Amino acid sequence: MEKISVEYFEEKNYTEMGRSPRDRGVFLEHHQPKDQAFAYHFHPSIEVNFLQGCDMTYSFSGREVLLQRGRLCVFWAAHPHRVIHVRDIGVITNAYVSLSEFLHWPLPSDYVSLLLSGAVLCSRGNTLGDDEMARRWAQEVDNTQLKWQRLHALEIQARLFRMSVDGWDVLLESRNGASKNILGGKAILQFERMLRFVAKHYANPIKINDVAERGGVSPNYAISLFRKMLGRTIKEHITDMRMFHAKMQLSETETKILTIAMDSGFGSLSAFYEAFHNHTGVSPAAFRKSAGRTVGQLDEVETGTEDQRRRLTPAPKAH
């Protein structure tokens, strides 16, 4: 059975794949979208999408969103997402804006906070000029010199500001509420580095000190940055990443629950059951069953006693 994964596009890799600007700037991409073209993936850029000739269904960690042709859509791509269905044959033009660049733009705080909380926003109808703007960007995707990056950054900034003034539709509500504090300067780069570290190592037994060290800050300051930017603690964010991975495995593979728990970074089966129930309100087997997957014999052990579950759980490795 093919293993479904959540991929993080590191600076080296996702820049080469056309999904990341440098620390400051933008990156444009233009192509024909296809069903399930990529696994679940995430990166710390603000992603702007504009479809022409087709509609596209995105899945954000299992929550489906329909992006319609002719409507500019924007979201923070740090939340796992992928294309699952494309209706009709058309093209998509993407703009990827680094978080540091985006947070330097003078956009309304409520608009910025809503995006950073995980909401997916789109324009209210086809604003005059969007089709022409997308066609122009499609012709300029290879113009990556500094002057072109600056021009594209100004155009994207102006378009998002117009959206914030005209009003927007929320295609996907955030789960955690809007962030109340927006940071700037060096703190943004430190936060991005810590996000990358967590995204790459969430399946390992990482600690708050490890995350803070990667960002070059103290543990207390790292905790403060995560609270301000995500409205979550570092521990909660790590658990979120592990849960994203586990839920995709449960809904899209027949991998045993014990294996999923270990592969997702939980040190024991009991810890996985507790975290999963806290996040979803149901057990892993019940979640899998609701997704239409077969519940195996080993999965059914959750109906037994805690002692039975512990006997199936390997002892955590010393580290």
C-alpha positions in Angstrom: 0.0 0.0 0.0 1.4 3.4 -1.0 2.3 5.5 2.0 0.6 8.9 2.1 2.9 11.6 3.6 2.9 15.3 4.4 5.8 16.9 2.7 7.6 20.1 3.8 9.3 21.9 1.0 12.7 22.9 2.5 14.3 26.2 1.2 16.6 24.2 -1.1 13.9 21.9 -2.5 10.8 23.9 -2.6 12.5 26.9 -4.2 13.7 24.5 -7.0 10.1 23.3 -7.3 8.8 26.8 -7.7 7.1 27.1 -4.4 9.2 29.5 -2.4 10.7 32.9 -2.7 13.9 33.8 -0.8 13.6 35.3 2.7 12.3 38.5 1.1 10.5 38.5 -2.2 8.0 36.6 -4.4 8.0 33.7 -6.9 5.6 33.2 -9.7 4.4 29.9 -11.3 2.1 29.0 -14.1 0.9 25.5 -15.1 -2.0 23.3 -15.9 -3.4 21.8 -12.6 -4.1 18.1 -12.4 -5.9 15.8 -9.9 -3.8 14.8 -6.9 -0.7 16.2 -8.5 1.2 16.4 -5.2 1.1 14.8 -1.8 0.0 17.0 1.1 2.7 19.7 1.4 3.3 22.9 3.2 5.8 25.7 3.2 6.0 29.1 5.0 4.9 31.3 2.1 1.7 33.2 1.5 0.2 31.5 -1.6 -2.0 33.4 -4.1 -3.9 31.3 -6.7 -5.8 32.4 -9.8 -7.6 29.8 -12.0 -8.6 30.3 -15.7 -10.7 27.8 -17.5 -11.1 25.4 -14.6 -12.2 25.0 -11.0 -10.1 23.1 -8.4 -10.8 21.4 -5.1 -8.1 21.7 -2.5 -7.9 19.6 0.6 -6.5 21.3 3.7 -5.7 18.4 6.1 -8.9 16.7 5.0 -11.1 19.8 4.8 -12.2 20.4 1.2 -12.4 23.8 -0.4 -13.5 24.7 -3.9 -11.5 27.3 -5.7 -13.5 28.8 -8.6 -12.1 30.1 -11.8 -11.8 33.9 -12.0 -11.6 34.5 -8.3 -8.3 35.3 -6.6 -7.6 33.1 -3.6 -5.0 33.5 -0.9 -3.9 31.4 2.1 -0.9 30.8 4.3 0.7 27.7 2.9 2.2 26.6 6.3 -1.0 24.5 6.7 -0.9 21.1 4.8 -2.8 21.2 1.5 -3.0 19.5 -1.8 -5.1 19.4 -5.0 -7.6 16.5 -5.1 -9.8 17.4 -8.1 -9.7 19.7 -11.1 -12.9 20.3 -13.2 -12.3 21.2 -16.9 -9.0 21.9 -18.5 -7.4 25.2 -17.7 -4.4 26.9 -16.1 -3.5 28.2 -12.7 -1.2 31.2 -12.0 0.4 31.1 -8.5 2.3 33.8 -6.6 4.3 32.7 -3.5 5.2 35.5 -1.1 7.7 35.0 1.7 6.2 35.5 5.1 8.8 38.2 5.9 7.9 40.1 2.7 4.2 39.8 3.4 4.4 41.0 7.0 6.2 44.1 5.9 3.3 45.1 3.7 0.9 47.8 5.1 -2.2 45.5 4.9 -5.1 45.8 7.4 -4.3 43.8 10.6 -7.7 41.9 10.5 -6.9 40.7 7.0 -3.4 39.6 7.9 -4.4 38.0 11.2 -7.2 36.0 9.5 -4.7 34.6 6.9 -2.2 33.7 9.5 -4.8 31.9 11.5 -5.3 29.4 8.7 -8.3 30.8 6.8 -8.6 30.6 3.0 -9.8 33.9 1.5 -10.9 34.8 -2.0 -12.1 37.8 -3.9 -15.8 38.5 -4.3 -16.1 37.8 -8.0 -13.7 38.5 -10.9 -12.3 41.9 -10.3 -11.7 43.9 -13.5 -8.1 43.3 -14.7 -7.4 40.0 -12.8 -7.4 37.9 -16.0 -5.0 40.2 -17.7 -2.8 40.4 -14.6 -2.6 36.6 -14.5 -1.8 36.4 -18.2 1.0 38.9 -17.7 2.4 37.1 -14.7 2.3 33.8 -16.7 4.5 35.4 -19.4 6.9 36.8 -16.7 7.5 33.7 -14.6 11.1 33.4 -15.8 11.9 37.0 -15.0 13.4 36.5 -11.6 15.8 39.4 -11.5 15.5 41.7 -8.5 13.7 44.5 -10.4 11.1 42.0 -11.6 10.7 40.6 -8.1 10.1 44.1 -6.8 7.6 44.8 -9.5 5.6 41.6 -8.9 5.7 42.2 -5.1 4.2 45.7 -5.6 1.5 44.3 -7.9 0.6 41.5 -5.5 0.6 43.9 -2.5 -1.7 46.2 -4.4 -4.1 43.4 -5.4 -4.3 42.1 -1.9 -4.9 45.5 -0.5 -7.8 45.9 -3.0 -9.2 42.6 -1.8 -9.0 43.9 1.8 -10.9 47.0 0.9 -13.4 45.5 -1.5 -14.1 42.7 1.0 -13.5 39.0 0.8 -15.2 35.6 1.1 -14.0 33.1 3.6 -13.8 29.7 1.9 -12.4 27.9 5.0 -12.7 29.1 8.5 -9.6 29.0 10.7 -9.5 26.5 13.6 -7.6 28.5 16.1 -8.9 32.1 15.7 -7.1 35.1 14.3 -3.6 35.9 15.5 -3.7 39.2 17.6 -0.1 40.2 17.3 1.9 40.7 14.1 5.7 40.7 14.4 8.3 42.3 12.2 12.0 42.4 11.4 14.3 39.7 12.8 11.6 37.9 14.7 9.9 36.9 11.5 13.0 35.2 10.1 13.6 33.4 13.5 10.0 32.2 13.4 10.3 30.9 9.9 13.4 29.0 10.8 11.7 27.4 13.7 8.6 26.5 11.6 10.9 24.8 9.1 12.6 22.8 11.8 9.3 21.6 13.3 8.0 20.7 9.9 11.0 18.6 9.1 11.4 16.9 12.4 7.9 16.7 13.9 8.0 12.8 13.7 11.1 12.8 15.9 11.2 13.3 19.7 12.0 17.1 19.5 11.7 19.4 22.5 11.1 23.1 22.9 14.8 23.7 23.5 15.6 22.1 20.1 13.1 24.4 18.3 14.4 27.5 20.1 18.1 26.6 19.3 17.2 26.3 15.6 15.7 29.8 15.7 18.7 31.2 17.6 16.5 32.3 20.5 15.8 31.4 24.1 13.0 28.9 24.9 10.9 31.5 26.5 11.2 33.8 23.5 10.4 30.9 21.1 7.2 30.2 23.1 6.3 33.8 22.9 6.8 33.9 19.1 4.6 30.9 18.5 1.8 32.3 20.7 1.9 35.6 18.9 2.0 34.2 15.4 -0.1 31.0 15.7 -2.0 31.5 18.9 -0.6 28.1 19.9 2.2 26.8 22.0 5.2 25.0 20.4 4.0 21.7 21.9 0.5 22.3 20.4 2.0 23.1 17.0 4.1 20.0 17.1 1.1 17.9 18.0 -0.9 19.6 15.2 1.7 18.5 12.6 1.7 15.0 14.0 -2.1 14.8 13.9 -2.1 16.1 10.3 0.1 13.2 9.3 -1.8 10.6 11.3 -5.2 11.6 10.0 -4.0 11.4 6.4 -2.6 8.0 7.0 -5.8 6.8 8.7 -8.0 8.1 5.9 -6.0 7.2 2.9 -4.0 4.1 3.8 -4.6 0.8 5.5 -1.5 1.1 7.6 -1.9 -0.3 11.2 -2.8 2.2 13.8 0.3 1.2 15.9 2.6 2.0 12.9 0.8 5.3 12.2 1.3 6.3 15.9 5.0 5.6 15.8 5.5 7.1 12.3 3.7 10.3 13.4 6.1 10.9 16.3 4.0 9.7 19.3 6.1 7.9 21.8 3.4 5.4 22.7 0.1 4.1 21.5 -1.7 5.4 24.6 -0.3 8.9 24.0 -1.5 8.7 20.4 -5.0 7.7 21.5 -5.2 10.5 24.0 -4.0 13.2 21.6 -6.2 11.9 18.8 -9.3 11.9 20.9 -8.5 15.4 22.2 -8.2 16.7 18.6 -11.1 14.9 17.0 -13.4 13.7 19.7 -13.3 10.1 18.4 -10.8 7.2 18.4 -8.4 6.6 15.5 -10.4 3.5 14.4 -13.7 5.4 14.4 -12.1 8.1 12.4 -10.7 5.6 9.9 -14.1 3.9 9.7 -15.9 7.2 9.0 -13.4 7.8 6.1 -14.5 4.5 4.5 -11.3 2.5 5.4 -11.2 -1.0 6.8 -10.6 -1.4 10.5 -8.1 -4.2 11.0 -7.9 -6.7 13.9 -5.1 -4.8 15.6 -7.0 -1.6 15.3 -9.9 -3.1 17.2 -7.7 -3.5 20.3 -8.8 0.0 21.3 -12.1 -1.5 22.5 -10.1 -3.6 25.0 -8.4 -2.5 28.2 -5.6 0.0 28.7 -3.4 -2.9 29.7 -4.0 -4.6 26.3 -3.1 -1.4 24.5 0.1 -1.0 26.5 1.2 -4.6 25.6 1.1 -3.5 22.0 3.0 -0.4 22.6 6.8 -0.6 22.3 8.8 1.0 25.1 10.1 4.5 24.2 13.8 4.6 23.2 16.2 6.3 25.5 17.6 9.6 24.2 
